[in-house]
Amino acid sequence: MPPVTEMQPSASRTAASPQAERVLVLDFGSQYAQLIARRVREQHVYCEIVRHDISAARIRAMAPRGIILSGGPASVYEAAAPQCDPGIFDLGIPVLGICYGMQLACRALGGTVGQAKAREYGRAACEVLASDGLFAGVPRHTEVWMSHGDQVDRVSADFMPLASTPTCPLAAVRHAVLPVFGLQFHPEVTHTPAGGTMLGNFLRGVCGCSGSWRLEDFAARTIEDVRRRVGDDRVICGLSGGVDSAVVAALLSRAIGDRLSCILVDNGLLRKNEAAVVIEEFTNHFRADLHVVPAEARFLDVLAGVTEPQEKRRRIGRTFIDCFADEAAKVTGAKFLAQGTLYPDVIESGAAPDGPAATIKLHHNVGGLPDDLQFELIEPLRDLFKDEVRALGLQLGLPERIVWRHPFPGPGLAVRCLGEVTKPRLDTLREADAIVIEELERAGLMRKISQAFAVLLPVQSVGVMGDARTYDDVLAVRAVETEDFMTADWSHLPYELLARISTRVINEVRGINRVVYDISSKPPATIEWE
């Protein structure tokens, strides 16, 4: 999905727009808006996220099969609350409102919304009152995920209730005449077990979608669009060792062949031996025009004394682009810069300057770009989620050792080295992180865990090693399991494995005398610590 602008052109949008079936998600600021789109795609229906205030006339011109109104943090009765064009309810296009979206639809069609007597956050027992249509195939008693302080007090006589919870009599509704439905809970999250069935009923039973969209179609159209956009020019692609940049390189190699120049900025923030692995893979496997920029000293210099996470990301982003500009001067005909930005990056970075989504953190791909950027950006993966990127990588012929590598943040170890970033601290973290990954691989857990890494804390604790007192750093180990990286649960690693990791780190890595395990989930925590 493109960023939440009404019709901002991008390579990915152009490539994917001519779908015969399309559903629009109107974004009212929910961090789950992109998750809704992902769930729709799992039903093989193409989906785009657009601004909440897109006009009804524009929607009519786009001819979607359905419209989904996302949740959001505001209250619909507040003066500054984001609204939609009420004309969308007169288009005859099926509408599904989720949480805030349901409240907005019901209010626009004669109902009222107020503060709930009992706020609901988390799992709730739901009773289905009408076991057909939206709830066909859903058990009468099912579990749903609630996250709201407001709820619909009253609906007009044209609405009928479809489901309820003990504290929310109107947990689901539908309009008797218009194709308008509302769910107070979130069907898009895995904590609503029958949510996929509900969305499938809406897409197929209500919207009449056949489910013919495939990722292969996306790849073919994106390759075609890149060829058309690039023409005879050359594209520079940054390689980081991660799956995202590798898939971008593979996609561009398929599209433009030898007019792709890859640049690896060895910024000193990579994992142990990562630069050497990248050089070997992309020299032998792709036989790419690979440029390696030794820039460790440059990055350490701009990070000296910086402890604030967002500032770290900004400085890394600016320096990253500067390194590209310096190296690009040596590449004749370079007009485009390709990046492995994914859609969660776009949403979490608040990339739309006037969009409703809150910024959680800056990603160097999208958050630190200077105004005088000398390249046109190509971000062919910004419509995709991580699981889709992996599937695309396999389709493009990338080896599994690249495709299944755990995600690595654009700013690298700088955001896993909390506090000031120095070479000694990075070296310490690199060694400890390598032990964590090595032990997980030995245990056969790397494919079962979505992301695992070590974090060096700016905290010292007292210890005893031999007969001597120590006052050294604390290392946190983080391992999570997730389907979408928008929500995540901590991995319940075996105690024996955690013990081996702790013993090896403390014995083998000088400067660490304590290892702790992070057992927080997302939300409320994020996966990365910074």
C-alpha positions in Angstrom: 0.0 0.0 0.0 1.2 3.5 -0.8 1.4 6.1 1.9 -1.9 7.5 3.0 -2.2 10.3 0.4 -5.2 10.6 -1.8 -3.5 9.8 -5.0 0.3 10.2 -4.7 1.9 8.4 -7.6 4.6 5.8 -7.0 6.1 2.9 -8.8 4.3 0.4 -6.7 0.9 2.0 -7.0 1.2 2.2 -10.7 2.2 -1.4 -10.9 -0.6 -2.7 -8.7 -3.6 -0.4 -9.5 -5.0 -2.0 -12.6 -6.4 -4.8 -10.5 -9.9 -6.0 -11.5 -10.9 -6.3 -7.9 -9.8 -3.8 -5.3 -10.8 -2.8 -1.8 -9.9 0.5 -0.2 -9.0 1.0 3.5 -9.7 4.5 4.7 -7.1 5.2 7.3 -8.3 7.1 10.4 -5.0 6.8 12.3 -5.1 3.2 13.4 -1.8 1.4 13.7 -3.8 -1.6 12.5 -4.8 -0.1 9.2 -2.0 -1.9 7.3 -2.9 -5.1 9.1 -6.4 -4.8 7.7 -4.9 -4.6 4.3 -2.7 -7.6 4.9 -5.7 -9.7 6.0 -7.6 -8.6 2.8 -4.6 -9.7 0.7 -4.6 -13.1 2.5 -8.0 -13.5 0.9 -6.3 -12.8 -2.5 -8.1 -9.5 -2.9 -5.9 -6.5 -3.8 -6.1 -3.7 -1.2 -4.9 -0.1 -1.0 -4.8 2.3 1.9 -6.0 5.8 1.2 -6.6 9.0 3.2 -9.7 9.0 5.4 -10.9 12.2 3.7 -10.7 11.0 0.1 -13.7 12.2 -1.8 -16.7 10.1 -2.7 -16.2 11.2 -6.3 -12.6 9.9 -6.3 -13.7 6.6 -4.8 -16.3 6.3 -7.5 -13.7 6.8 -10.1 -11.4 4.1 -8.6 -14.4 1.7 -8.7 -13.5 -0.5 -5.7 -15.5 -3.5 -4.8 -15.5 -2.6 -1.1 -14.6 0.1 1.4 -13.2 -0.6 4.9 -13.1 2.2 7.5 -10.3 1.6 9.9 -10.1 2.2 13.6 -8.5 5.2 15.1 -7.4 6.9 18.4 -9.8 9.8 18.3 -13.4 10.1 19.5 -15.9 10.7 16.6 -17.7 13.4 18.6 -14.6 15.5 19.1 -14.4 18.7 16.9 -11.1 17.8 15.4 -11.8 14.1 14.9 -11.1 12.8 11.4 -14.2 12.4 9.3 -15.0 10.8 5.9 -17.0 12.1 3.0 -20.6 11.1 4.0 -21.2 10.6 0.3 -19.4 7.3 0.4 -22.5 5.7 2.0 -24.5 6.7 -1.1 -22.2 5.0 -3.7 -23.8 1.6 -3.4 -20.3 0.2 -2.6 -20.2 -2.1 0.5 -18.7 -0.5 3.6 -17.3 -2.2 6.6 -16.6 0.0 9.6 -14.1 -1.4 12.2 -14.1 0.1 15.8 -13.8 3.9 15.1 -15.0 3.2 11.6 -18.2 1.6 12.8 -18.9 4.5 15.1 -18.3 6.9 12.3 -20.7 5.1 10.0 -23.4 4.6 12.6 -23.2 8.3 13.6 -23.3 9.4 9.9 -26.5 7.3 9.4 -28.5 8.5 12.4 -27.0 6.9 15.4 -25.2 8.3 18.5 -21.8 7.5 20.0 -20.6 8.1 23.6 -18.2 6.9 26.2 -18.7 3.3 27.1 -19.7 2.5 30.7 -17.0 -0.1 30.7 -14.1 0.3 28.4 -12.9 -2.9 26.7 -9.3 -3.6 25.9 -8.3 -7.1 25.1 -10.3 -10.3 24.6 -14.0 -10.3 25.0 -16.7 -13.0 24.8 -19.0 -12.3 21.8 -22.4 -13.8 21.1 -23.4 -13.9 17.4 -27.1 -12.9 17.0 -27.4 -13.5 13.2 -25.4 -16.5 12.0 -25.5 -15.6 8.3 -24.0 -13.0 6.0 -21.0 -11.5 7.8 -21.1 -14.2 10.5 -21.7 -17.2 8.2 -19.5 -20.1 9.6 -18.7 -18.2 12.8 -19.5 -20.0 16.1 -22.4 -18.6 18.0 -20.1 -17.9 20.9 -16.7 -16.7 19.8 -13.8 -14.6 21.2 -13.0 -11.2 19.8 -10.4 -8.5 20.4 -11.7 -5.2 21.7 -9.8 -1.9 22.0 -12.2 1.0 22.6 -13.4 3.5 25.2 -16.3 4.8 23.1 -19.1 2.7 21.5 -22.3 3.2 19.6 -25.1 4.1 22.1 -28.0 4.0 19.7 -28.5 3.2 16.0 -31.3 4.4 13.7 -34.2 2.1 13.1 -32.5 1.1 9.8 -29.8 -0.8 11.6 -30.0 -4.3 13.1 -27.7 -5.8 15.7 -25.6 -8.8 14.6 -23.5 -9.5 17.7 -23.0 -8.4 21.3 -20.7 -8.7 24.2 -21.6 -8.4 27.9 -20.7 -4.7 27.9 -21.3 -3.8 24.3 -24.9 -4.6 23.1 -24.0 -3.4 19.6 -20.8 -5.2 18.9 -21.7 -5.7 15.3 -24.5 -4.2 13.1 -25.7 -3.9 9.6 -27.9 -1.5 7.7 -31.2 -2.9 6.5 -31.1 -1.1 3.1 -27.6 0.1 2.5 -24.6 -2.3 2.2 -23.1 -0.9 5.4 -21.7 -3.1 8.2 -20.0 -2.3 11.5 -17.8 -4.3 13.9 -16.8 -2.7 17.2 -14.0 -5.3 17.6 -11.0 -5.9 15.4 -11.3 -8.9 13.0 -7.9 -8.2 11.6 -5.9 -9.2 14.6 -5.0 -12.9 15.4 -6.7 -12.5 18.8 -10.0 -12.6 17.0 -9.9 -16.3 15.8 -12.8 -16.0 13.4 -11.8 -12.6 12.1 -10.5 -14.1 8.8 -13.9 -15.8 8.3 -15.7 -12.5 8.9 -13.5 -10.6 6.5 -13.8 -13.3 3.9 -17.6 -13.2 4.2 -17.5 -9.4 3.6 -15.1 -9.7 0.7 -16.8 -12.6 -1.1 -20.3 -12.7 0.1 -21.0 -8.9 0.3 -18.5 -7.4 -2.1 -18.6 -10.2 -4.6 -14.8 -10.6 -4.9 -13.5 -13.8 -6.5 -10.1 -13.7 -4.8 -8.0 -13.7 -8.0 -5.1 -11.4 -6.9 -1.7 -13.0 -6.6 1.7 -11.8 -5.5 3.1 -13.0 -8.9 0.9 -10.4 -10.5 2.4 -7.7 -8.3 6.0 -8.8 -9.2 5.3 -8.8 -13.0 3.6 -5.4 -12.9 6.3 -3.9 -10.7 9.1 -5.1 -13.0 7.2 -3.7 -16.0 6.7 -0.4 -14.3 10.4 -0.1 -13.2 11.5 -0.7 -16.7 9.2 2.0 -18.0 10.2 4.5 -15.3 13.9 3.9 -15.4 14.3 3.8 -19.2 18.0 3.9 -20.2 19.1 5.3 -16.8 20.9 3.5 -14.1 19.6 2.6 -10.6 21.7 2.5 -7.4 20.5 0.0 -4.8 21.8 -0.1 -1.3 22.6 -3.5 0.2 22.5 -4.1 3.9 22.6 -7.9 4.2 18.9 -8.0 5.1 16.2 -9.7 3.1 14.5 -6.4 2.1 17.4 -4.9 0.2 18.3 -8.3 -1.3 14.8 -8.7 -2.7 14.9 -5.2 -4.1 18.2 -6.0 -5.8 16.8 -9.2 -7.2 13.7 -7.5 -8.5 15.7 -4.6 -10.1 18.2 -7.1 -11.6 15.3 -8.9 -13.2 13.9 -5.6 -14.5 17.0 -3.7 -15.7 19.9 -6.2 -15.7 23.3 -4.6 -15.8 22.0 -1.1 -15.4 21.8 -1.8 -11.6 24.7 -0.8 -9.4 24.7 -2.0 -5.8 26.3 -0.1 -3.0 27.2 -1.6 0.4 27.9 1.1 2.9 30.0 -0.6 5.5 29.0 1.7 8.3 30.4 -0.2 11.2 26.8 -0.9 12.4 26.4 -4.3 10.8 26.3 -7.7 12.5 29.4 -9.8 12.9 30.9 -10.8 9.5 27.9 -9.3 7.7 29.8 -7.1 5.3 31.9 -10.1 4.2 28.8 -12.3 3.6 27.1 -9.6 1.6 30.1 -9.1 -0.6 30.4 -12.8 -1.2 26.7 -13.3 -2.0 26.2 -10.4 -4.3 29.5 -10.9 -6.1 29.1 -14.6 -6.8 25.3 -15.0 -6.8 24.2 -11.8 -8.6 27.5 -10.9 -10.2 26.4 -7.3 -9.6 28.2 -4.1 -10.1 29.0 -3.9 -6.4 30.6 -0.9 -4.7 31.7 -1.2 -1.1 32.1 2.0 0.9 34.2 1.8 4.1 32.4 4.3 6.3 32.7 3.2 9.8 34.7 6.2 11.0 32.3 8.6 9.3 29.2 7.1 11.0 30.9 6.9 14.4 31.9 10.5 14.1 28.3 11.8 13.5 27.0 9.5 16.3 29.5 10.6 18.9 27.7 11.8 22.0 24.2 11.1 20.6 21.9 9.1 22.9 18.4 10.1 21.7 17.0 7.3 19.4 15.3 9.6 16.9 18.3 11.7 16.5 20.4 8.6 15.9 18.1 7.6 13.1 18.2 11.1 11.6 22.0 11.3 11.6 22.4 7.8 10.2 19.8 8.5 7.5 21.6 11.7 6.4 25.0 10.1 6.5 23.7 7.1 4.6 22.4 9.3 1.8 25.7 11.3 1.8 27.7 8.2 1.4 25.4 7.2 -1.5 25.9 10.6 -3.1 29.6 10.4 -2.9 29.8 6.9 -4.4 27.1 7.7 -7.0 29.4 10.3 -8.5 31.5 7.4 -9.6 28.6 5.7 -11.3 27.8 7.1 -14.7 24.1 7.7 -15.4 22.8 7.1 -11.9 19.5 8.8 -11.6 17.5 6.6 -9.2 18.0 5.3 -5.7 16.3 2.0 -4.7 15.4 1.3 -1.1 13.9 -1.7 0.7 11.2 0.3 2.4 8.2 -1.9 3.5 4.7 -0.7 4.3 5.1 -1.0 8.1 8.1 1.3 7.8 6.0 3.9 6.0 3.2 3.7 8.6 5.4 3.7 11.7 7.4 6.6 10.3 4.3 8.7 9.8 5.4 9.2 6.2 2.3 11.1 5.1 3.0 14.7 6.4 -0.6 15.4 7.1 -1.8 11.8 7.6 -3.5 10.8 10.8 -1.2 7.9 11.8 1.1 8.7 14.7 4.9 8.4 14.3 6.3 5.6 16.5 9.9 5.8 15.2 11.9 7.0 12.3 13.3 4.5 9.8 16.4 5.6 7.9 14.7 4.5 4.7 11.9 7.0 5.0 12.6 9.3 8.0 15.9 10.8 7.5 16.0 11.9 3.8 17.2 15.4 3.2 15.2 17.9 1.1 18.0 18.1 -1.5 18.0 14.4 -2.3 19.9 14.0 -5.5 18.1 10.8 -6.6 14.6 9.9 -7.5 13.5 7.2 -5.1 12.3 3.8 -6.2 10.7 1.8 -3.4 9.2 -1.3 -5.1 8.4 -3.1 -1.8 6.6 -0.3 0.0 3.3 -2.0 -0.8 4.4 -5.2 0.9 4.6 -6.8 4.3 7.5 -8.9 5.5 5.9 -12.2 4.7 5.0 -11.1 1.2 8.6 -9.9 0.7 9.9 -13.3 1.7 7.5 -15.1 -0.7 8.6 -12.7 -3.5 12.2 -13.3 -2.8 11.7 -17.1 -3.2 9.8 -16.4 -6.5 12.8 -14.4 -7.7 15.2 -17.2 -7.0 16.9 -15.9 -3.9 18.4 -18.6 -1.7 16.6 -19.4 1.6 19.6 -18.3 3.7 19.0 -14.8 2.5 15.2 -14.9 2.4 14.8 -16.3 6.0 17.4 -14.0 7.6 15.9 -12.2 10.6 14.9 -8.6 10.1 17.6 -6.0 10.8 16.9 -2.3 11.4 18.1 0.2 8.9 20.2 2.1 11.5 21.8 -1.3 12.4 23.3 -1.9 15.8 23.1 1.8 16.6 19.5 1.3 17.8 20.4 -1.9 19.7 23.3 -0.2 21.4 21.3 2.0 23.9 22.9 5.2 25.0 26.1 6.5 23.2 27.3 4.5 20.3 31.1 3.8 20.3 33.2 1.2 18.5 34.1 -0.7 21.7 30.4 -1.0 22.7 29.5 -2.0 19.1 32.2 -4.7 19.1 30.9 -6.0 22.4 27.3 -6.1 21.1 28.4 -7.8 17.9 30.1 -10.6 19.7 27.2 -11.1 22.1 24.6 -11.0 19.3 26.5 -13.6 17.3 26.3 -16.0 20.3 22.6 -15.5 20.6 22.0 -16.3 16.9 24.4 -19.2 16.9 22.7 -20.8 19.9 19.2 -20.4 18.3 20.5 -22.0 15.1 21.9 -24.9 17.0 18.6 -25.3 18.8 16.8 -25.3 15.4 14.6 -22.3 16.4 15.6 -19.7 13.8 12.7 -20.4 11.5 10.2 -20.7 14.4 11.2 -17.3 15.8 10.3 -14.2 13.8 13.1 -12.0 15.1 15.9 -12.4 17.7 18.8 -10.2 18.7 20.8 -8.8 21.6 20.6 -5.3 23.0 23.4 -3.6 25.0 22.0 -1.5 27.8 23.6 1.7 29.2 23.3 0.0 32.6 26.1 -1.4 34.7 25.6 -4.0 37.4 27.8 -5.5 40.1 29.1 -9.0 39.5 31.8 -11.4 40.7 34.1 -13.2 38.3 36.7 -15.4 39.9 37.5 -13.7 43.1 37.2 -10.2 41.7 34.3 -7.7 41.8 33.1 -6.5 38.4 31.0 -3.6 37.4 30.0 -4.3 33.7 27.3 -3.9 31.2 23.9 -5.6 31.0 22.8 -7.5 27.9 19.2 -8.0 27.0 18.1 -10.8 24.7 15.0 -10.2 22.6 13.1 -12.9 20.7 9.6 -12.5 19.3 7.0 -14.4 17.4 4.7 -12.6 15.0 2.8 -13.0 11.7 2.9 -9.4 10.7 5.4 -7.5 12.9 2.7 -5.0 13.8 1.8 -7.1 16.9 4.2 -9.6 18.5 4.5 -12.0 21.5 7.7 -12.8 23.2 9.1 -16.2 22.4 9.0 -18.8 25.3 12.5 -20.0 24.8 13.6 -23.1 26.7 15.3 -22.3 30.0 18.2 -24.5 29.1 18.8 -22.5 25.9 18.6 -19.2 27.8 21.1 -20.6 30.3 23.5 -21.5 27.5 23.3 -18.1 25.9 23.9 -16.4 29.3 26.8 -18.6 30.2 28.5 -18.2 26.8 28.0 -14.4 26.7 29.3 -13.8 30.2 32.3 -16.2 29.7 33.2 -15.2 26.1 32.4 -11.5 25.8 34.5 -9.2 27.9 32.5 -6.3 29.5 29.2 -8.1 30.1 28.4 -9.7 33.5 24.6 -10.0 33.4 22.1 -11.2 30.8 18.4 -10.6 31.0 15.5 -11.8 28.8 12.8 -9.4 27.4 9.3 -10.8 28.0 7.3 -7.8 26.8 4.9 -8.0 23.9 4.1 -5.5 21.1 2.0 -3.6 22.0 2.7 -2.0 24.4 6.4 -2.4 23.7 7.9 -2.3 20.2 10.1 -5.1 18.9 13.2 -2.9 18.7 14.3 -1.1 21.9 14.9 2.2 20.1 
